[in-house]
Amino acid sequence: MTGPAVTEPAFFILAALVDAPRHGYGIVGEVERISGGRVRLRVGTLYGVLDRLVADGLVEPDREEIAQGRLRRYYRLTDDGGRRLAEDAQRQAENARIAERRLRGWRRAATP
Amino acid sequence: MSERGEDPDMSEPSGVGTERQPSTVERRYRSLLRVLPAAYRATWEEDMVATFLASMHSDDPEEAELIAELGRPGMAEVASVLALAVRLRIPGLRLELGGAGAPPRGLLYGAALRLVALVGLLVNAAAALAAFGSQLWVNGWVPLLPGPSDELRQATAPGFWQMMWVPAAVAWTLAFVALLLGYRRAAQALAVFALLAELARTVASTVDFVSGARPYLVTIWAALFVNVLIVLAMGAFHRDAPPVRRRPWLVALPVAILLVLGANYLSLHVGAWSLAVDWSAAYSLVFLVFAAGYLALPALPALPGLRGVRAAHRTLALAVLAVTVFAARSVSLLDYAAFGPAPQRLGLLAAGVLEAVAVLVAGLPLVALAARAVRGTHAPVHAGGVYG
């Protein structure tokens, strides 16, 4: 049973955690990098989504460090989070294929 | 600025957030985070502050110092935190107003506010339908009644913005009906629309007042304020709110229309004393009748129809109405004092003060009973369609 579609910020946060646990600022940077600069997460948005992802069991705290007297919490992707990301990626790919097929016919019709 | 994602804390301390004393930018960000619920902040605040400060970090010591002392969260960041606050607080507000899982006190507040909203909508719908009926009569379209005088016909010819009473009246009526039928979102949207139309009319009336075409001012702004409270109280009709029991309200509507028509008729036949038959007087009189009956209930014989009428949420609703009516009556006395016709001014003021005192006398025991009910709320209020 697939879950509901994830939002774009949630999708990119999950994707950013695939290869390694990251802290908040690390997630922001990785999301911006893998989206080609298109998705720039504000801190309010990031933690609103992280809160939901943790509550849904898709992300979990990995470890905490104190750096320069400041708490730094790392997050990692759970198995459920990886599955949800894969499902959503497949869903988006399927949507893109449908749109591409339709657009090919439209482009042919539009070409004189 | 460092590349996003690079660890700014691995370098030598360069200013932002590295001192034991919080920097100005950190203090400002923590102030912004206070819009978030305390429980959420307890879990996430330090994380958010660390991430924010990391995003503001600069490798240039001078720039870092400037940021530390003068920096502030940007508009986009402020907007993201405010949006998060709204998203987090909506479930809490729903709980406060009796949503699913609400504590007993939340159920009580929700039930009382819904009753206040229904009373307010009933009054506005009755006034609207009475106004339509009156307009039909002024236009000579009511065959059984003698027509209006020419003077009255001329006096009721309003300007464009004053005609905003028409869309407001339609919207109030439809909002009331929609709520009875269970279309709460439509009712809320219609009420907001009605309020905006009332605002336009109130502004137009204020312009008329300034130009000397209208005799009073405070009363109309007080009426607008009451309507704002009605619209806010409609927020208690959330998705977990029980359905409204329609019959009592459908019976009350024609009775209310007749009362309004009666007051309108009276105001046309008392000459210079017409100011005494204003909305504040009407609210006061109706409130007094209901308050007296409600307070007298324990002393009445235990008739079947009266069993269960006295309930905590009704007491609280009447207390809220007492405060509202008293405030409206009190501020409208300013209109009497400033603009009442000279020969009748003292009489108008005396009548108005008498009404305000009567509302106060009836309202105080209701407020005391309501406070006791709120303090003593333990068991859930029976909230199954009891609005009547």
Interface residues (C-beta under 8 A of the other chain):
Chain A: R22 H23 G24 Y25 G26 V28 G29 E30 E32 R33 R42 V43 G44 T45 L46 Y47 G48 D51 A67 Q68 G69 R70 L71 R72 R73
Chain B: E3 R4 G5 E6 D7 P8 D9 M10 P13 G17 T18 R20 Y40 T43 W44 E46 D47 M48 V49 A50 T51 F52 L53 A54 S55 A76 E77 A79 S80 V81 L82 A83 L84 R87 L88
